[in-house]
Amino acid sequence: MLRVGGSVVCMACRNLVPTRTGVRFRVPLQKLHPLYRAIHHRYYGNTNSQRPHHHTATRYFTSMSRLPMRPPKPHPGSGGRSYQQRRHFWVARLAARLLKLRYILLGSAVGGGYTAKKTYDEWKDMLPDFSEYNWVIPDFVWELSEQIDLDKLAKALPEMEEVAKLLPDFEKIGENFAFIKSLLSSETSGDAPLKATDASSAASQDDSQYKKSSDKERIDQLQEDLLRTQLKYQRMLERLEKENKELRKVVLQKDDKGIHQRKVKKSLIDLYSEVLDILSDYDANYNTQDHLPRVVVVGDQSAGKTSVLEMIAQARIFPRGSGEMMTRSPVKVTLSEGPHHVALFKDSGREFDLTKEEDLAALRHEIELRMRKSVKEGQTVSCETISLSVKGPGIQRMVLVDLPGVISTVTTGMASDTKETIFSISKAYMQNPNAIILCIQDGSVDAERSIVTDLVSQMDPHGKRTIFVLTKVDLAEKNLASPSRIQQIVEGKLFPMKALGYFAVVTGKGSSGESIDSIKDYEEDFFQNSRLLRDGMLKAHQVTTKNLSLAVSDCFWKMVRESVEQQADVFKASRFNLETEWKNNYPRLRELDRNELYEKAKNEILDEVISLSQVTPQHWEAILQKKLWERVSTHVIENIYLPAAQTMDSGTFNTTIDIKLKQWTDKQLPHKALEVAWETLQEEFARFMAEYKGKDQDDIFDKLKEAVKDESIKRHKWNERAMDSLRVIQHNALEDRSITDKPQWDAAIQFMEQTLQSRLKDTEAVIIDMVGPDWKERWMNWKNRTPDQHVRNETKAELDRLLKLHDEHTAYLANDEVTTVRKNLEGRAVEVDPVLIKDTWHQLYRRHFLQKALSHCNLCKRGFYYYQRHFVDSELECNDVVLFWRIQRMLVITANTLRQQLTNTEVRRLEKNVKEVLDDFGEDMEKKSQLITGRRVQLAEDLKKVREIQEKLEAFIEALHKEK
């Protein structure tokens, strides 16, 4: 066997078996290595025997083929065969050498590539990390790179000659530094100059004075050169930043027009602001909203904190006042970059163009209105947050909260607890361990008058998240006798509080009409000419609101990156706890929040109102007729029937009846009918709602349904124009006296009989209550009469005897009759008052009259024949039956008329009122919170909020990682 180029030649089968790749050769078995021959004989035996298939040994020969080859020994007696053998194998040896050369070249190439890659990685690691400056160019700029005119961009950049002109004279600066070094070394050389002789010192005194004066001039000149160079650099940077701002604005405008036809993603700061907005509406009992970073702007009243915020936002967006409190509630301002300088509220779609003065005025007015609306009656400040977003080119991304200014004294017109309320609001925001405190101090007043510095030092004693800002530095420099006091403030040596950084700013000359650009120019001019900066009291990075905004933004995003993931974990734990509680307590109910429950209840209530239109006309009319008669029956019996029945003949009776019915119809009856109809509609509405309540309805809606019912009924006004037509209908019905058939006559008698029996029953109950229990009840139930009941019983007995003697007695007792009854009672030792006698007589006569009317009603059952033929019979003058027929017919016609008005008009108007009430309640979150309550509702609300917050946080964290 022989391995050549990755193959094994097997002479047993006269073939070359490939193991990997190689060239095939045929070699005699005797010329192979003895070891290979031994292996061959082991597997195949004698070469002359029948040769089995050898491919089963391929793996073994392959491994053995890796052994080193040795040249075979020459066969004895071969003679010149060695030369012939070498001549035949020089090609194989050459091929083997070439193959070795190939592997050497391949290994060299691989090693060289790895070395080059390693060298490239080391060189790349030496470069600085520019990832922190990715915010300068947004992601979509790279997508727009092909569409930007690079030639135009190149032309916009300054030429190298211009840049070279701005560069300082480094040789001159080097000479000056060498001079300063030599000067300092000469001053620190100890007492060496003193060792010179007095004569030489006196001789060189004039020269040294001249040299010192020239050295001082050179130092002053050097400082001026350095300041001038710094100003040149600053102007150059400002020009480049302005051009960069314009370029970014163009790029943002192009993207805003939708060149790429893609969905515009929300910016990172907008995502973060949405999280804070949701947290501001979340239940404060969890205190989770206080753990996300935001920049809290605090300061004494009129210290200039609002002006600082406006300089950062680059717009005069807040209402202003001369010394009075203007910030009455916290205002959360989300600053972000955008193509246009605009502002908008969280709950409004209107954009205010901050480049137009009329929009700025409207924005300030809207903020003032929202502040005043958030303040409750009797209060001065509010803890309700107003959310505002400001976008524009070059604005640093951050979230700031402007708080009411801290005051030391409550003035006239303020609530007594205003000072404590402002302190509590400020502490609530500052105690957040991740909040950045922007402490604003008025530089124009004495530092000892500051209140906010003590408050800030209490909340952040180590100053790990506080940035101190000294405002009105121009006034401070002018008024202070010792400008070094300003240096002590910005170095943190005057106040006991500590801070991450100290800044000095100027926010204008104090005029409310100044623009942001004019304030910037004034600030730059002031610091360029101020001796505070020239004398080294202030450092260049400590001045201007521009440097302040950059520092605050960097600190804000650093705090966000450090804390947001931890906060997301907190909400994951809260979500798990809430979901577990829901599964254990409400396993078969969906997680419906308050709004979803309200929509469900709204549909149920509307279904119940619709059911009113399904009530049958017969049901309406029966209810209306019954209720109307219950309402007017007392008036008909007492004021119409009884007075008319006292007359002696039928003509007088009918005349009295007609007059009283006309008066009743004109004044009272239509109003009573409308009242009955309205009450009937309410009762039916309530009945349907109660029936639905029993049909597996959710009892969580009971308070809401009751409130909707009451408010709808309160708002519903009956159509008063129907009263006039109803009056005419009722008057015509009562004018008709003609009973056309016997069934109507019988129905009238039945109606009259039922009415009289009901009245008689009520009258007897009153009499029994007046006189007390009779002898049977007293003996069986062990009851006794009261003294008053005893007197009334004796009076009743005397009056009963009077009625038996005068069966046709009138309804009223004469005075002499009252005296007679009284004397008779006194004779039996019963003292009685005349008023009591008349009152007892009224009830006794009513019973007597009703009993006679009932007996007459029984006689009139057969009187229709006489009535129809107009026979005059004193015993069968059934005028009272005709009266009750007229009343009954009026009730039927009135019920029919009211039913038509109910079904055609009032039910629909009530349904409309219910919809309006539901819509009004749906827009009032406070009302919904009062009417839909319970742990189930609160748990669903918390679950919804926690899930929403967690989703927003995860989206924000993902975007934050992409930006890195």
TORMILUM-43361 format. One record per residue (C-alpha): residue in one letter; x, y, z. Coordinates in pm, whole numbers, padded with zeros to 5 digits, always signed. Layout:
N
aXYZ/...
//
This chain:
964
m+00000+00000+00000/l+00117+00353-00071/r-00027+00693+00032/v+00011+00943-00245/g-00162+01280-00216/g-00425+01152+00027/s-00489+00811-00148/v-00390+00452-00076/v-00282+00222-00363/c-00392-00134-00308/m-00225-00387-00541/a-00450-00660-00420/c-00734-00516-00621/r-00500-00320-00851/n-00682+00005-00763/l-00601+00318-00573/v-00846+00384-00287/p-00895+00760-00224/t-00894+00866+00138/r-00923+01242+00082/t-00779+01373-00246/g-00478+01273-00448/v-00329+01116-00761/r-00385+00750-00842/f-00083+00520-00908/r-00043+00150-00957/v+00255+00011-00755/p+00360-00356-00721/l+00301-00503-00380/q+00665-00610-00344/k+00782-00251-00375/l+00573-00128-00083/h+00693-00079+00269/p+00718-00407+00464/l+00472-00278+00725/y+00214-00210+00456/r+00278-00554+00311/a+00216-00713+00650/i-00110-00524+00686/h-00210-00628+00336/h-00142-00994+00406/r-00336-00970+00728/y-00644-00850+00551/y-00615-01023+00217/g-00381-01316+00268/n-00176-01442-00028/t-00182-01225-00338/n-00249-01528-00554/s-00563-01615-00357/q-00899-01476-00448/r-00904-01115-00340/p-01193-00997-00135/h-01330-00648-00165/h-01095-00416+00015/h-01309-00109+00086/t-01391-00226+00438/a-01031-00160+00531/t-01023+00187+00390/r-01047+00355+00732/y-00757+00144+00866/f-00533+00209+00566/t-00620+00572+00582/s-00492+00596+00935/m-00189+00389+00855/s-00113+00597+00551/r-00017+00881+00781/l+00299+00690+00892/p+00630+00824+00764/m+00767+00666+00451/r+01113+00509+00440/p+01292+00413+00123/p+01271+00039+00063/k+01583-00174+00076/p+01707-00296-00260/h+01619-00650-00338/p+01918-00883-00345/g+02033-00946-00692/s+01839-00655-00830/g+02151-00491-00965/g+02065-00184-01174/r+01709-00186-01067/s+01777+00082-00803/y+01859+00340-01064/q+01554+00245-01265/q+01342+00266-00950/r+01478+00610-00864/r+01413+00722-01218/h+01056+00606-01197/f+00986+00781-00860/w+01144+01122-00908/v+00811+01254-01036/a+00636+01137-00718/r+00901+01298-00500/l+00871+01625-00691/a+00495+01620-00651/a+00532+01561-00278/r+00771+01859-00250/l+00530+02080-00440/l+00242+01975-00216/k+00446+02060+00092/l+00520+02400-00057/r+00144+02456-00108/y+00073+02388+00259/i+00351+02620+00362/l+00209+02901+00150/l-00143+02838+00278/g-00029+02843+00642/s+00168+03158+00581/a-00138+03327+00430/v-00358+03227+00723/g-00105+03339+00981/g-00046+03667+00801/g-00418+03738+00786/y-00464+03671+01156/t-00167+03895+01240/a-00309+04174+01022/k-00652+04143+01187/k-00500+04155+01533/t-00297+04462+01443/y-00613+04631+01304/d-00808+04557+01621/e-00531+04700+01839/w-00522+05013+01626/k-00904+05042+01642/d-00904+05010+02022/m-00662+05301+02041/l-00921+05533+01884/p-01144+05739+02121/d-01509+05634+02177/f-01738+05861+01977/s-02061+05680+02071/e-02152+05952+02321/y-02182+06197+02033/n-02430+05994+01827/w-02705+06236+01935/v-02547+06501+01713/i-02666+06319+01404/p-02991+06118+01426/d-03023+05772+01279/f-03223+05872+00980/v-02951+06113+00864/w-02749+05815+00744/e-03052+05701+00546/l-03074+06046+00390/s-02705+06071+00315/e-02755+05983-00049/q-03009+06265-00090/i-02806+06539+00079/d-02614+06768-00151/l-02259+06700-00027/d-02114+06972-00248/k-02340+07226-00082/l-02237+07094+00257/a-01872+07116+00167/k-01916+07477+00053/a-02088+07560+00384/l-01781+07450+00581/p-01513+07712+00645/e-01197+07713+00435/m-00867+07603+00581/e-00728+07953+00540/e-01007+08090+00759/v-00944+07824+01020/a-00574+07897+01009/k-00642+08266+01072/l-00830+08176+01386/l-00548+07961+01521/p-00322+08130+01774/d+00044+08206+01725/f+00185+07898+01897/e+00543+08024+01876/k+00448+08341+02056/i+00254+08152+02315/g+00551+07920+02364/e+00780+08213+02421/n+00539+08359+02673/f+00508+08031+02860/a+00886+07996+02867/f+00912+08344+03008/i+00654+08269+03278/k+00836+07947+03366/s+01164+08128+03402/l+00998+08398+03605/l+00840+08146+03842/s+01165+07953+03874/s+01346+08270+03962/e+01086+08353+04227/t+01103+08003+04378/s+01480+07984+04385/g+01481+08075+04755/d+01726+08331+04893/a+01981+08299+04615/p+01947+08660+04497/l+02003+08776+04851/k+02353+08632+04844/a+02466+08895+04598/t+02665+09188+04728/d+02489+09503+04840/a+02674+09708+04582/s+02564+09499+04292/s+02205+09496+04428/a+02194+09871+04450/a+02334+09904+04103/s+02080+09667+03952/q+01775+09796+04149/d+01661+10028+03876/d+01704+09759+03614/s+01500+09506+03818/q+01213+09753+03867/y+01203+09819+03497/k+01218+09444+03431/k+00928+09376+03674/s+00711+09640+03510/s+00785+09496+03167/d+00715+09146+03298/k+00377+09258+03431/e+00292+09411+03096/r+00389+09089+02919/i+00169+08886+03160/d-00127+09117+03097/q-00064+09094+02726/l-00049+08715+02751/q-00385+08704+02934/e-00542+08927+02672/d-00406+08706+02396/l-00543+08396+02563/l-00885+08557+02613/r-00890+08681+02255/t-00799+08335+02129/q-01074+08182+02341/l-01328+08427+02202/k-01217+08343+01848/y-01267+07975+01918/q-01604+08046+02071/r-01721+08247+01769/m-01600+07976+01539/l-01784+07707+01736/e-02099+07917+01745/r-02091+07963+01370/l-02036+07591+01314/e-02316+07506+01556/k-02548+07748+01382/e-02471+07592+01045/n-02512+07245+01195/k-02846+07352+01340/e-02966+07473+01001/l-02850+07152+00838/r-03025+06940+01097/k-03339+07144+01049/v-03331+07079+00675/v-03276+06708+00731/l-03559+06689+00985/q-03791+06876+00752/k-03714+06637+00470/d-03783+06342+00696/d-04096+06510+00828/k-04233+06532+00474/g-04207+06155+00447/i-03945+06121+00175/h-03883+05759+00266/q-04253+05676+00293/r-04199+05505+00627/k-04363+05528+00966/v-04189+05792+01174/k-04081+05648+01507/k-04116+05840+01830/s-03801+05995+01962/l-03632+05864+02272/i-03733+06158+02489/d-04095+06132+02371/l-04106+05768+02479/y-03966+05863+02817/s-04211+06150+02854/e-04503+05916+02784/v-04385+05693+03066/l-04382+05990+03305/d-04728+06100+03188/i-04873+05757+03259/l-04699+05750+03597/s-04845+06089+03688/d-05195+05939+03643/y-05107+05620+03831/d-05207+05550+04189/a-04972+05748+04412/n-04989+05484+04685/y-04729+05278+04501/n-04477+05568+04491/t-04321+05416+04180/q-04350+05735+03977/d-04095+05900+04208/h-03815+05668+04103/l-03769+05779+03740/p-03534+06070+03671/r-03650+06415+03577/v-03496+06759+03625/v-03671+06940+03911/v-03638+07319+03891/v-03666+07476+04238/g-03592+07821+04368/d-03717+08112+04570/q-04002+08316+04428/s-03882+08556+04154/a-03535+08399+04158/g-03548+08354+03780/k-03608+07979+03758/t-03882+08019+03496/s-03649+08242+03292/v-03376+07977+03308/l-03621+07715+03185/e-03729+07943+02902/m-03367+07994+02796/i-03320+07616+02786/a-03644+07579+02587/q-03544+07878+02368/a-03890+08038+02393/r-04083+08271+02628/i-04355+08018+02704/f-04455+08093+03064/p-04685+08367+03199/r-04500+08647+03370/g-04578+08885+03653/s-04405+09161+03840/g-04324+09006+04178/e-04646+08806+04209/m-04676+08427+04208/m-04727+08303+03852/t-04632+07934+03875/r-04926+07790+04068/s-04884+07422+03977/p-04601+07194+03858/v-04538+07219+03482/k-04364+06922+03319/v-04180+07034+03005/t-04046+06768+02768/l-03770+06910+02551/s-03678+06735+02227/e-03534+06808+01887/g-03758+06864+01588/p-03770+07044+01255/h-04001+07320+01379/h-04002+07518+01702/v-04344+07422+01839/a-04517+07343+02168/l-04819+07128+02242/f-05005+06996+02545/k-05042+06626+02622/d-05422+06635+02600/s-05453+06870+02302/g-05375+06839+01935/r-05306+07208+01876/e-04947+07306+01797/f-04826+07649+01905/d-04569+07798+01668/l-04308+07945+01901/t-04167+08164+01624/k-04492+08367+01615/e-04570+08615+01888/e-04946+08558+01873/d-04898+08184+01930/l-04662+08254+02218/a-04922+08483+02377/a-05191+08217+02328/l-04966+07952+02483/r-04893+08167+02789/h-05264+08238+02828/e-05351+07868+02801/i-05091+07774+03064/e-05229+08038+03299/l-05585+07914+03247/r-05483+07554+03315/m-05301+07659+03630/r-05600+07850+03765/k-05834+07566+03671/s-05621+07311+03858/v-05627+07519+04178/k-05921+07420+04397/e-06144+07675+04561/g-05984+07827+04869/q-05632+07723+04764/t-05343+07913+04606/v-05134+07636+04452/s-05210+07290+04315/c-05017+06964+04297/e-05182+06871+03964/t-04917+06853+03690/i-04953+07030+03355/s-04775+06838+03079/l-04619+07037+02793/s-04385+06934+02508/v-04146+07171+02331/k-03966+07072+02012/g-03718+07261+01802/p-03381+07248+01627/g-03084+07230+01862/i-03285+07183+02182/q-03125+06950+02436/r-03335+06643+02515/m-03456+06623+02875/v-03764+06640+03100/l-03790+06936+03339/v-04052+07012+03604/d-04100+07377+03698/l-04230+07402+04057/p-04396+07696+04235/g-04143+07931+04391/v-04060+07883+04758/i-04193+08168+04975/s-04110+08280+05327/t-04431+08472+05407/v-04800+08422+05319/t-04939+08749+05186/t-05294+08880+05155/g-05507+08680+04916/m-05316+08355+04966/a-05444+08050+05148/s-05307+08011+05496/d-05135+07682+05410/t-04971+07804+05088/k-04619+07800+05227/e-04651+07447+05366/t-04814+07325+05043/i-04527+07457+04829/f-04275+07294+05063/s-04457+06960+05046/i-04479+06971+04663/s-04109+07056+04635/k-04008+06783+04878/a-04226+06529+04700/y-04036+06587+04375/m-03690+06627+04528/q-03705+06319+04750/n-03697+06105+04436/p-03349+05950+04460/n-03306+05978+04082/a-03430+06334+04040/i-03180+06599+03931/i-03229+06913+04140/l-03169+07236+03949/c-03133+07484+04236/i-03186+07843+04121/q-03042+08121+04338/d-03094+08492+04277/g-02751+08651+04260/s-02885+09007+04304/v-02998+08949+04665/d-02805+08860+04974/a-02718+08493+04997/e-02834+08488+05359/r-03195+08548+05244/s-03206+08224+05047/i-03463+07964+05154/v-03430+07708+04881/t-03064+07626+04952/d-03148+07495+05299/l-03433+07290+05154/v-03210+07141+04884/s-02931+07062+05131/q-03185+06866+05340/m-03302+06657+05044/d-02953+06605+04890/p-02697+06662+05165/h-02405+06519+04965/g-02487+06708+04645/k-02473+06398+04425/r-02766+06510+04208/t-02779+06888+04254/i-02676+07153+04002/f-02652+07505+04141/v-02739+07801+03915/l-02670+08162+04007/t-02895+08400+03812/k-02884+08777+03755/v-02505+08782+03769/d-02501+09115+03587/l-02690+09280+03873/a-02476+09096+04126/e-02153+09229+03972/k-02292+09579+03966/n-02432+09583+04319/l-02180+09378+04515/a-01889+09565+04664/s-01679+09248+04663/p-01710+09047+04339/s-01508+08771+04503/r-01833+08681+04684/i-01966+08554+04351/q-01655+08341+04317/q-01719+08193+04660/i-02076+08107+04558/v-01985+07931+04232/e-01700+07747+04406/g-01943+07613+04668/k-01771+07786+04960/l-02047+08025+05068/f-02354+07803+05100/p-02353+07492+05318/m-02509+07289+05036/k-02303+07078+04795/a-02356+07032+04422/l-02228+06847+04118/g-02165+07172+03935/y-02203+07547+03969/f-02315+07781+03691/a-02361+08155+03652/v-02614+08284+03398/v-02781+08603+03287/t-03145+08577+03176/g-03201+08927+03040/k-03236+09280+03164/g-03566+09219+03342/s-03800+09325+03062/s-04084+09086+02974/g-04070+09194+02608/e-03716+09071+02545/s-03673+08793+02293/i-03459+08484+02350/d-03204+08594+02088/s-03160+08935+02247/i-03115+08774+02588/k-02849+08540+02445/d-02662+08831+02287/y-02681+09028+02608/e-02553+08729+02808/e-02260+08670+02572/d-02165+09038+02567/f-02179+09057+02943/f-01951+08761+03005/q-01708+08867+02730/n-01663+09203+02896/s-01706+09093+03259/r-01404+09105+03484/l-01541+08798+03660/l-01432+08591+03364/r-01133+08806+03275/d-00988+08791+03627/g-01041+08415+03650/m-01317+08426+03913/l-01541+08228+03681/k-01439+07953+03443/a-01556+07959+03083/h-01749+07631+03120/q-01941+07772+03419/v-02115+08055+03238/t-02409+08095+02993/t-02733+07900+02985/k-02603+07709+02684/n-02332+07538+02886/l-02586+07485+03163/s-02832+07306+02932/l-02557+07080+02798/a-02447+06984+03149/v-02803+06923+03270/s-02884+06710+02965/d-02572+06497+03012/c-02649+06447+03380/f-03013+06365+03303/w-02934+06093+03050/k-02665+05947+03272/m-02919+05916+03552/v-03176+05765+03314/r-02938+05498+03191/e-02844+05404+03546/s-03197+05372+03687/v-03450+05287+03416/e-03383+04913+03402/q-03410+04882+03777/q-03744+05060+03761/a-03864+04823+03490/d-03789+04530+03721/v-04000+04691+03992/f-04297+04708+03758/k-04250+04347+03652/a-04282+04245+04016/s-04588+04467+04063/r-04752+04321+03755/f-04694+03965+03876/n-04849+04043+04216/l-05157+04206+04064/e-05212+03927+03812/t-05185+03668+04087/e-05444+03849+04298/w-05684+03869+04002/k-05650+03498+03920/n-05722+03402+04279/n-06019+03634+04334/y-06183+03668+03991/p-06083+03359+03791/r-06385+03366+03555/l-06403+03738+03486/r-06228+03944+03226/e-05995+04219+03337/l-06218+04514+03249/d-06099+04852+03367/r-06329+05138+03466/n-06375+05268+03112/e-06455+04924+02974/l-06698+04857+03257/y-06865+05190+03192/e-06916+05103+02826/k-07068+04771+02926/a-07305+04941+03173/k-07392+05203+02915/n-07509+04938+02670/e-07717+04767+02938/i-07888+05093+03039/l-07968+05178+02678/d-08118+04832+02631/e-08337+04891+02935/v-08455+05226+02798/i-08537+05067+02464/s-08761+04820+02650/l-08995+05107+02740/s-09104+05123+02379/q-09210+04757+02401/v-09478+04826+02666/t-09826+04753+02525/p-10084+05035+02494/q-10324+04843+02718/h-10065+04829+02995/w-09994+05201+02968/e-10363+05296+02972/a-10451+05066+03262/i-10169+05207+03475/l-10246+05567+03382/q-10618+05530+03449/k-10564+05370+03787/k-10307+05623+03905/l-10508+05919+03780/w-10819+05810+03966/e-10614+05753+04284/r-10485+06106+04247/v-10822+06281+04183/s-11076+06058+04362/t-11058+06250+04688/h-11127+06577+04511/v-11418+06429+04313/i-11588+06282+04623/e-11520+06561+04870/n-11541+06872+04651/i-11778+06771+04373/y-12007+06480+04462/l-12080+06543+04830/p-12164+06915+04791/a-12384+06844+04489/a-12563+06559+04668/q-12685+06801+04938/t-12919+06966+04689/m-13288+06882+04690/d-13359+06836+04318/s-13187+06696+04010/g-13159+07032+03832/t-12962+07189+04113/f-12750+06872+04139/n-12659+06880+03766/t-12592+07252+03773/t-12360+07222+04071/i-12183+06928+03909/d-12128+07113+03579/i-11990+07423+03748/k-11750+07234+03971/l-11632+07008+03685/k-11563+07315+03468/q-11359+07479+03743/w-11172+07157+03808/t-11090+07106+03439/d-10965+07460+03391/k-10734+07472+03693/q-10625+07136+03830/l-10714+06835+03619/p-10461+06878+03328/h-10174+06939+03572/k-10267+06635+03776/a-10287+06423+03461/l-09939+06529+03344/e-09795+06464+03688/v-09944+06116+03686/a-09808+06047+03337/w-09457+06163+03433/e-09458+05958+03753/t-09580+05655+03559/l-09296+05690+03310/q-09043+05708+03593/e-09187+05406+03769/e-09189+05199+03452/f-08831+05301+03378/a-08725+05203+03730/r-08920+04876+03704/f-08741+04774+03386/m-08403+04856+03536/a-08490+04650+03844/e-08598+04357+03629/y-08271+04367+03434/k-08085+04381+03763/g-08230+04046+03855/k-08128+03878+03528/d-07768+03790+03622/q-07662+04150+03591/d-07343+04279+03748/d-07420+04451+04078/i-07117+04671+04028/f-07337+04893+03806/d-07610+04960+04064/k-07483+05302+04172/l-07425+05408+03813/k-07774+05302+03699/e-07939+05478+03989/a-07745+05796+03920/v-07827+05782+03548/k-08196+05730+03624/d-08213+06020+03870/e-08018+06258+03646/s-08223+06167+03337/i-08550+06223+03519/k-08416+06549+03658/r-08329+06674+03311/h-08650+06554+03148/k-08905+06830+03097/w-09259+06732+02996/n-09389+06894+02683/e-09612+07166+02829/r-09772+07244+02493/a-09973+06924+02525/m-10152+07063+02831/d-10384+07289+02637/s-10497+07015+02402/l-10541+06781+02699/r-10761+07037+02875/v-10990+07059+02574/i-11015+06681+02546/q-11099+06644+02916/h-11356+06923+02907/n-11535+06766+02609/a-11533+06426+02777/l-11694+06565+03094/e-11956+06759+02900/d-12103+06440+02751/r-12395+06299+02958/s-12537+06049+02712/i-12499+05685+02807/t-12578+05494+02491/d-12613+05133+02607/k-12670+04913+02909/p-12308+04789+02937/q-12190+05147+02980/w-12460+05197+03245/d-12356+04884+03430/a-11990+04982+03406/a-12070+05322+03555/i-12269+05163+03841/q-11985+04919+03908/f-11732+05205+03910/m-11954+05407+04145/e-12013+05112+04375/q-11641+05030+04398/t-11559+05392+04472/l-11824+05429+04742/q-11731+05100+04907/s-11368+05201+04914/r-11457+05536+05071/l-11692+05375+05319/k-11424+05132+05426/d-11176+05415+05477/t-11435+05615+05675/e-11517+05326+05907/a-11148+05274+05973/v-11119+05640+06075/i-11420+05613+06308/i-11282+05298+06473/d-10953+05473+06529/m-11137+05768+06683/v-11354+05574+06930/g-11113+05291+07003/p-11183+04916+07036/d-11536+04790+07102/w-11630+04572+07400/k-11557+04247+07217/e-11206+04349+07117/r-11141+04486+07462/w-11233+04160+07629/m-11062+03930+07380/n-10744+04130+07312/w-10710+04299+07651/k-10725+04649+07511/n-10864+04964+07669/r-10980+05298+07535/t-10782+05614+07595/p-10958+05909+07764/d-10985+06086+07430/q-11128+05775+07267/h-11377+05747+07554/v-11498+06105+07498/r-11526+06049+07124/n-11718+05724+07180/e-11971+05904+07399/t-11999+06182+07140/k-12046+05925+06863/a-12332+05758+07052/e-12509+06090+07097/l-12467+06186+06731/d-12588+05841+06613/r-12915+05903+06798/l-12944+06238+06621/l-12902+06078+06279/k-13164+05815+06353/l-13411+06088+06440/h-13325+06296+06129/d-13238+06060+05844/e-13238+06345+05592/h-13011+06566+05796/t-12775+06801+05613/a-12401+06768+05616/y-12349+07036+05882/l-12474+07065+06241/a-12650+07377+06353/n-12516+07565+06656/d-12816+07477+06869/e-12766+07111+06781/v-12404+07132+06890/t-12516+07289+07221/t-12776+07017+07276/v-12524+06740+07221/r-12277+06908+07453/k-12530+06945+07736/n-12640+06587+07699/l-12279+06474+07734/e-12221+06698+08033/g-12520+06538+08195/r-12329+06212+08172/a-12020+06379+08316/v-11842+06397+07981/e-11670+06725+07905/v-11645+06779+07531/d-11528+07056+07302/p-11757+07183+07022/v-11480+07134+06767/l-11457+06767+06864/i-11831+06733+06820/k-11819+06877+06467/d-11520+06663+06371/t-11694+06346+06490/w-12012+06450+06312/h-11823+06492+05983/q-11704+06131+05985/l-12041+05995+06101/y-12233+06188+05840/r-11988+06074+05569/r-12052+05711+05663/h-12426+05774+05669/f-12416+05943+05328/l-12203+05670+05168/q-12433+05398+05301/k-12736+05575+05153/a-12547+05629+04822/l-12464+05259+04802/s-12823+05161+04857/h-12932+05411+04592/c-12665+05265+04357/n-12823+04923+04396/l-13161+05070+04304/c-13014+05235+03994/k-12896+04904+03853/r-13243+04873+03699/g-13280+05243+03618/f-13126+05249+03267/y-13472+05193+03114/y-13606+05506+03287/y-13291+05704+03207/q-13312+05614+02839/r-13680+05724+02814/h-13628+06031+03032/f-13885+05924+03289/v-13894+06133+03603/d-13903+05918+03912/s-13782+06051+04241/e-13657+05712+04354/l-13477+05641+04031/e-13316+05975+03956/c-12971+05832+03890/n-12784+06156+03829/d-12498+06037+04045/v-12456+05734+03814/v-12433+05970+03519/l-12169+06172+03709/f-11955+05864+03768/w-11998+05763+03404/r-11871+06105+03296/i-11573+06074+03534/q-11498+05722+03412/r-11513+05827+03047/m-11284+06122+03116/l-11033+05887+03280/v-11037+05653+02981/i-10991+05932+02726/t-10722+06104+02935/a-10530+05777+02978/n-10546+05715+02604/t-10422+06067+02527/l-10137+06043+02778/r-10039+05701+02646/q-10004+05840+02295/q-09790+06125+02420/l-09574+05886+02622/t-09510+05636+02344/n-09476+05889+02062/t-09278+06163+02235/e-09178+06128+02597/v-09018+05783+02582/r-08794+05896+02297/r-08705+06217+02477/l-08624+06018+02790/e-08402+05788+02583/k-08225+06093+02443/n-08176+06230+02794/v-08031+05900+02911/k-07782+05903+02624/e-07680+06260+02705/v-07634+06175+03071/l-07426+05869+02984/d-07210+06076+02749/d-07159+06342+03015/f-07072+06084+03278/g-06835+05916+03032/e-06634+06236+02994/d-06618+06297+03368/m-06350+06069+03512/e-06423+06183+03865/k-06791+06092+03823/k-06702+05748+03689/s-06465+05693+03979/q-06747+05770+04222/l-07010+05552+04053/i-06801+05247+03953/t-06609+05140+04260/g-06479+04830+04433/r-06161+04630+04466/r-06229+04450+04141/v-06239+04780+03951/q-05930+04917+04121/l-05739+04596+04060/a-05824+04602+03688/e-05721+04968+03671/d-05388+04895+03838/l-05324+04602+03606/k-05390+04814+03299/k-05164+05094+03418/v-04880+04864+03524/r-04888+04677+03194/e-04892+05000+02998/i-04604+05143+03200/q-04403+04822+03163/e-04457+04817+02786/k-04355+05181+02756/l-04049+05123+02970/e-03943+04821+02765/a-03986+05016+02441/f-03784+05302+02589/i-03508+05070+02714/e-03487+04902+02372/a-03457+05241+02200/l-03200+05348+02460/h-02985+05043+02389/k-03006+05106+02016/e-02888+05462+02064/k-02585+05338+02257/
//
